Amino acid sequence: MRFYELLVLLLTLIGVTCANNDRVQTYRLEHVFIHDPTDTINTNINNIIQLDVRPNKNNNNNVINLLSDKITGNGIDPSDKQTVLNLAAMARNAYVHPNSTDFYPIDGWNKTDNFGWNSNTTRGYVYLSQTNKEIVIVFKGTNVMGETSNNDKFNDNMMFSCCCGFSSDPVCSCNMGNMGNMGNMGNIANVCSQTCLEKSAFNEPSYILIGMDIYKTVKSMYPNSIINLSGHSLGGAIASTIAVYNDDNNIAVTFGSPPGLRYVKRFMDPQNITNIYNYGSNNDPIFQGTCNGPVSTCYYGGYLIETKCQLGYKCTYTSSGYENIRHHRIENMIKDMEKLPTVPLCQNDQSLCKDCTDWTFVE
């Protein structure tokens, strides 16, 4: 099978939305954030440039008919099935262009803002609960084709490979290669500069830096609301990284997110993370960190997903069949979780999990 055919296969299996390959531009944050003026709650948007008006579109048949979200004193309840399914629907919607009508309307929530749709970087939406108490910032995951695909791939390989992605097309210059025979230490292969990794953690175009700016903007726009974060795949990793980086103890609920603990350790020492919940299938190679090597779909698509350890809780459900990229599709995840009587058990094995054991990291 030719490379192009494999790439199309990856696109079909993941089931992400493709954008038209129009002229690519890069925008600063204030040029990508779009506020819906029908929202009467927000009164602090003078620092946002209004580019467009895109009212919510709820006149379609793709309705997820769920119960009301369960709200706790500190935010949404990530162990409540209906709440988790609502967040999964938001994560799915993050792939849909604002001008489309292919959204899953979500009971109890309204889209009030969107960001990134006039840029080639991270994209998504802001949801406001009907009680005006809860905000969810949801980030789009990876597109393998379209306007953001190159930057998506850059961030995937920066965050989830052990050392700068493929040596033939590195995203940083930290891979020191094979250091040969080191005497009593023997032959040392796969050597990486840890100092270099730490310095390059936010190399542009870093979606984490953009996401942090988006978070700060939303916080200033809705100062009295509790902000939660979500996303699928790369979008989930952006959400969880922002949640652990700031001091607001936001809840992040992710879906099929590649393991992100190793990346976060490049710029902080996360301890006792209890506000991040990562949902995924036991047969999803991206969620499990096994989508690498010459026989993997990710490898042929130019993605190197090597990390194994999730940031925060890992909530794994059992899906039928065998390990396959189709289990990574957000629509399939929603269908699988709808069948479960409750959400899967969430476990934090952060202290036991080991990442990149076949690499040697030096200062």
C-alpha positions as CSV (number, residue, x, y, z in Angstrom):
1,M,0.0,0.0,0.0
2,R,1.4,3.4,-1.0
3,F,2.1,6.2,1.5
4,Y,-0.8,8.3,0.2
5,E,-3.2,5.5,0.5
6,L,-2.1,4.8,4.1
7,L,-2.6,8.5,4.9
8,V,-6.1,8.5,3.5
9,L,-6.8,5.3,5.5
10,L,-5.6,7.1,8.7
11,L,-7.9,10.0,7.9
12,T,-10.9,7.7,7.4
13,L,-10.2,5.7,10.6
14,I,-9.7,8.6,12.9
15,G,-12.8,10.3,11.4
16,V,-11.7,13.9,11.8
17,T,-13.0,16.8,9.9
18,C,-11.0,18.1,6.9
19,A,-10.8,21.7,6.2
20,N,-10.3,23.2,2.7
21,N,-6.7,23.8,2.0
22,D,-7.1,27.6,1.5
23,R,-4.3,30.1,1.9
24,V,-2.7,29.6,5.3
25,Q,-2.2,32.6,7.6
26,T,-1.0,33.0,11.1
27,Y,-2.9,35.1,13.6
28,R,-2.2,36.4,17.1
29,L,-4.7,35.4,19.8
30,E,-6.8,38.6,19.5
31,H,-7.2,37.8,15.8
32,V,-8.6,34.3,16.2
33,F,-11.0,34.7,19.1
34,I,-14.6,35.2,18.1
35,H,-17.4,36.1,20.5
36,D,-21.1,35.5,20.0
37,P,-22.8,38.8,20.7
38,T,-26.0,37.0,21.5
39,D,-24.4,36.1,24.8
40,T,-25.7,38.7,27.3
41,I,-23.7,37.3,30.3
42,N,-20.3,38.6,29.3
43,T,-19.5,42.2,29.8
44,N,-15.7,42.2,29.7
45,I,-14.8,41.8,26.0
46,N,-13.3,45.2,25.1
47,N,-9.9,43.6,24.5
48,I,-11.3,41.1,22.0
49,I,-11.4,42.1,18.3
50,Q,-14.8,41.0,16.9
51,L,-14.2,39.3,13.5
52,D,-17.5,37.6,12.9
53,V,-21.0,36.7,14.1
54,R,-21.7,33.0,14.1
55,P,-24.9,32.3,16.1
56,N,-25.5,28.8,17.4
57,K,-27.0,26.3,15.0
58,N,-29.3,23.8,16.6
59,N,-31.6,22.9,13.7
60,N,-30.2,19.5,12.9
61,N,-30.9,15.9,13.7
62,N,-27.6,14.9,15.4
63,V,-29.0,15.3,18.9
64,I,-27.5,13.7,21.9
65,N,-30.4,13.6,24.3
66,L,-28.8,13.5,27.7
67,L,-29.8,14.2,31.3
68,S,-28.6,17.5,32.9
69,D,-25.0,17.6,33.9
70,K,-24.1,16.9,37.5
71,I,-22.6,19.9,39.1
72,T,-20.5,19.7,42.2
73,G,-19.5,22.6,44.5
74,N,-16.2,23.0,42.6
75,G,-17.3,22.2,39.1
76,I,-18.6,19.4,36.9
77,D,-18.6,15.8,38.2
78,P,-16.2,13.9,35.9
79,S,-17.5,10.6,37.3
80,D,-21.1,11.2,36.2
81,K,-21.8,9.3,32.9
82,Q,-24.1,11.9,31.4
83,T,-21.7,14.7,32.1
84,V,-18.9,12.8,30.6
85,L,-20.9,12.0,27.5
86,N,-21.8,15.7,27.1
87,L,-18.1,16.6,27.3
88,A,-17.4,13.9,24.7
89,A,-20.0,15.5,22.4
90,M,-18.3,18.9,22.9
91,A,-14.9,17.3,22.0
92,R,-16.5,15.9,18.8
93,N,-17.9,19.3,17.9
94,A,-14.5,20.9,18.2
95,Y,-13.6,19.4,14.8
96,V,-16.7,21.0,13.1
97,H,-16.3,24.3,11.3
98,P,-18.4,27.1,12.8
99,N,-20.3,27.6,9.4
100,S,-21.3,23.9,9.4
101,T,-24.7,22.6,10.7
102,D,-23.1,19.2,11.7
103,F,-23.0,19.9,15.5
104,Y,-24.3,17.7,18.2
105,P,-26.6,20.0,20.2
106,I,-25.9,19.4,23.9
107,D,-28.7,19.7,26.4
108,G,-27.9,22.4,29.0
109,W,-25.0,24.1,27.2
110,N,-24.6,26.8,24.5
111,K,-21.6,27.6,22.3
112,T,-20.8,31.3,23.0
113,D,-17.3,31.7,21.5
114,N,-15.0,30.0,19.1
115,F,-11.3,30.4,18.4
116,G,-8.6,29.6,15.8
117,W,-10.9,29.1,12.8
118,N,-9.1,31.9,10.9
119,S,-5.7,30.6,11.7
120,N,-3.6,27.4,11.1
121,T,-3.1,26.6,14.8
122,T,-5.3,25.2,17.6
123,R,-9.1,25.6,17.2
124,G,-12.1,25.0,19.4
125,Y,-15.1,26.4,21.2
126,V,-16.2,27.8,24.5
127,Y,-19.4,26.4,26.0
128,L,-21.5,28.1,28.7
129,S,-23.9,26.3,30.8
130,Q,-27.5,27.5,31.0
131,T,-27.0,28.3,34.6
132,N,-24.1,30.6,33.6
133,K,-21.9,28.9,36.3
134,E,-19.9,26.6,34.2
135,I,-17.6,27.1,31.2
136,V,-16.0,24.4,29.1
137,I,-13.1,25.3,26.8
138,V,-12.8,22.5,24.3
139,F,-9.8,22.0,21.9
140,K,-9.8,20.3,18.5
141,G,-7.5,17.3,18.1
142,T,-5.3,16.4,15.1
143,N,-6.4,16.8,11.5
144,V,-4.2,14.7,9.2
145,M,-5.1,16.9,6.2
146,G,-6.1,20.6,6.0
147,E,-5.0,23.9,7.2
148,T,-3.8,22.9,10.7
149,S,-2.4,19.5,9.8
150,N,1.3,20.5,9.7
151,N,1.2,22.3,13.0
152,D,-0.9,19.6,14.5
153,K,1.7,17.0,13.6
154,F,4.5,19.3,14.9
155,N,2.8,19.5,18.3
156,D,2.0,15.7,18.4
157,N,5.6,14.8,17.8
158,M,6.9,17.5,20.2
159,M,4.6,16.3,23.1
160,F,4.4,12.6,22.7
161,S,7.7,11.4,21.2
162,C,10.5,10.6,23.6
163,C,13.0,12.9,21.9
164,C,12.0,15.3,19.1
165,G,10.1,12.9,16.9
166,F,11.7,11.3,13.8
167,S,15.4,11.8,13.4
168,S,14.8,12.4,9.7
169,D,12.4,15.3,10.4
170,P,13.0,16.4,14.1
171,V,10.8,19.0,15.8
172,C,13.8,19.9,18.1
173,S,17.5,19.3,18.1
174,C,17.9,17.3,21.3
175,N,18.6,13.9,19.9
176,M,22.3,13.1,20.5
177,G,22.1,9.8,18.7
178,N,24.3,6.8,19.6
179,M,27.2,7.7,21.9
180,G,28.9,4.4,21.3
181,N,31.0,2.5,23.8
182,M,31.2,4.3,27.1
183,G,33.5,2.0,29.0
184,N,31.9,0.4,32.0
185,M,28.6,1.8,30.9
186,G,28.7,-0.2,27.7
187,N,27.2,0.9,24.4
188,I,24.7,3.7,24.8
189,A,22.1,4.3,22.1
190,N,19.2,6.6,22.0
191,V,20.8,9.5,23.9
192,C,18.8,12.7,24.4
193,S,19.6,16.0,26.1
194,Q,17.1,16.6,28.9
195,T,18.2,20.3,29.2
196,C,17.5,20.8,25.5
197,L,14.1,19.1,25.8
198,E,13.2,21.5,28.7
199,K,14.2,24.5,26.7
200,S,12.4,23.4,23.6
201,A,9.1,22.5,25.3
202,F,7.3,25.6,24.0
203,N,9.0,25.8,20.6
204,E,6.6,27.6,18.1
205,P,4.1,26.9,17.0
206,S,3.3,25.7,20.5
207,Y,-0.4,24.9,21.0
208,I,0.2,25.0,24.8
209,L,1.2,28.6,24.8
210,I,-1.7,29.5,22.5
211,G,-4.1,27.5,24.7
212,M,-2.9,29.2,27.8
213,D,-3.6,32.6,26.3
214,I,-7.0,31.4,25.3
215,Y,-7.6,30.2,28.8
216,K,-6.6,33.6,30.3
217,T,-8.8,35.4,27.8
218,V,-11.9,33.3,28.7
219,K,-11.2,33.7,32.4
220,S,-11.2,37.5,32.0
221,M,-14.4,37.3,29.9
222,Y,-16.3,35.1,32.4
223,P,-14.7,36.0,35.8
224,N,-17.6,34.5,37.8
225,S,-17.8,31.2,36.1
226,I,-16.0,27.9,36.8
227,I,-13.8,27.0,33.9
228,N,-13.4,23.4,32.8
229,L,-11.4,22.0,29.9
230,S,-11.9,19.2,27.4
231,G,-10.8,17.8,24.1
232,H,-10.1,14.7,22.0
233,S,-6.7,13.3,21.2
234,L,-4.2,16.2,20.9
235,G,-7.0,18.6,22.0
236,G,-7.3,16.6,25.2
237,A,-3.6,16.8,25.9
238,I,-3.8,20.6,25.5
239,A,-6.7,20.7,27.9
240,S,-5.0,18.6,30.6
241,T,-1.7,20.5,30.3
242,I,-3.4,23.8,30.8
243,A,-5.4,22.5,33.7
244,V,-2.3,21.3,35.5
245,Y,-0.1,24.3,34.6
246,N,-2.3,27.0,36.1
247,D,-3.2,27.4,39.8
248,D,-7.0,27.3,39.4
249,N,-7.6,23.6,40.0
250,N,-9.7,23.4,36.8
251,I,-11.1,20.0,35.9
252,A,-10.0,18.6,32.6
253,V,-11.8,15.6,31.0
254,T,-10.1,14.2,27.9
255,F,-10.9,11.5,25.4
256,G,-8.4,9.4,23.6
257,S,-5.6,11.7,24.7
258,P,-2.0,10.5,24.0
259,P,-0.1,10.1,27.3
260,G,1.1,13.6,28.3
261,L,3.0,13.2,31.6
262,R,6.4,13.1,30.1
263,Y,5.8,16.3,28.2
264,V,4.6,18.2,31.3
265,K,7.7,17.1,33.2
266,R,9.8,19.1,30.8
267,F,8.7,22.3,32.5
268,M,7.2,21.4,35.9
269,D,7.1,18.6,38.5
270,P,3.4,17.5,38.6
271,Q,2.5,15.8,41.9
272,N,-0.8,14.3,43.2
273,I,-2.8,15.3,40.1
274,T,-6.5,14.8,41.0
275,N,-8.2,17.2,38.6
276,I,-7.6,15.5,35.3
277,Y,-9.6,12.5,33.9
278,N,-8.4,10.8,30.7
279,Y,-11.0,8.5,29.1
280,G,-10.1,6.0,26.4
281,S,-10.4,2.5,25.1
282,N,-8.1,-0.4,26.0
283,N,-7.8,-1.0,22.2
284,D,-6.9,2.6,21.2
285,P,-3.1,2.6,20.4
286,I,-2.9,6.4,20.6
287,F,-4.4,6.5,24.1
288,Q,-2.3,3.5,25.2
289,G,0.9,5.0,23.7
290,T,1.6,2.1,21.4
291,C,1.1,3.8,18.0
292,N,4.7,3.8,17.0
293,G,7.1,1.5,15.1
294,P,7.3,0.7,11.4
295,V,4.1,-1.3,11.3
296,S,1.9,1.3,13.0
297,T,-0.6,3.6,11.3
298,C,0.8,6.6,13.1
299,Y,4.3,5.8,11.8
300,Y,3.2,5.9,8.2
301,G,1.4,9.1,8.8
302,G,4.5,10.8,10.2
303,Y,3.4,10.6,13.9
304,L,5.6,9.2,16.7
305,I,3.5,8.4,19.8
306,E,5.9,6.9,22.2
307,T,4.9,8.1,25.7
308,K,3.0,5.7,28.0
309,C,2.1,7.6,31.1
310,Q,-1.1,9.7,31.4
311,L,-1.3,12.9,33.3
312,G,-3.7,12.5,36.2
313,Y,-6.3,9.7,36.2
314,K,-6.5,7.1,33.4
315,C,-10.1,5.9,32.9
316,T,-9.9,2.9,30.6
317,Y,-13.0,1.0,29.2
318,T,-13.0,-2.3,27.4
319,S,-14.0,-2.2,23.8
320,S,-14.6,-5.3,21.6
321,G,-12.1,-6.4,19.0
322,Y,-8.4,-5.8,18.9
323,E,-6.1,-2.8,19.1
324,N,-6.9,-0.6,16.1
325,I,-6.9,3.1,15.3
326,R,-10.7,3.0,14.8
327,H,-11.1,2.8,18.5
328,H,-9.6,6.3,18.6
329,R,-12.5,7.9,16.7
330,I,-14.4,10.2,19.0
331,E,-17.8,9.1,17.5
332,N,-16.9,5.4,18.3
333,M,-15.8,6.4,21.8
334,I,-19.2,8.1,22.4
335,K,-21.0,5.0,21.1
336,D,-19.0,2.7,23.3
337,M,-19.4,4.8,26.5
338,E,-23.1,5.1,25.9
339,K,-23.4,1.3,26.3
340,L,-21.6,1.3,29.6
341,P,-23.8,1.3,32.8
342,T,-21.4,3.7,34.5
343,V,-18.1,5.5,33.5
344,P,-15.0,3.2,33.8
345,L,-12.9,3.1,36.9
346,C,-10.3,5.9,36.9
347,Q,-6.9,5.0,38.3
348,N,-3.8,7.2,38.9
349,D,-0.8,5.1,38.2
350,Q,1.4,8.1,37.6
351,S,4.0,7.1,40.3
352,L,4.3,3.5,38.9
353,C,4.3,4.2,35.1
354,K,7.6,4.4,33.3
355,D,8.2,6.5,30.1
356,C,10.8,6.2,27.4
357,T,12.8,3.4,29.1
358,D,14.8,2.7,26.0
359,W,16.3,6.2,26.0
360,T,19.1,7.7,28.1
361,F,18.6,11.3,29.1
362,V,21.6,13.4,29.9
363,E,21.9,17.0,31.1
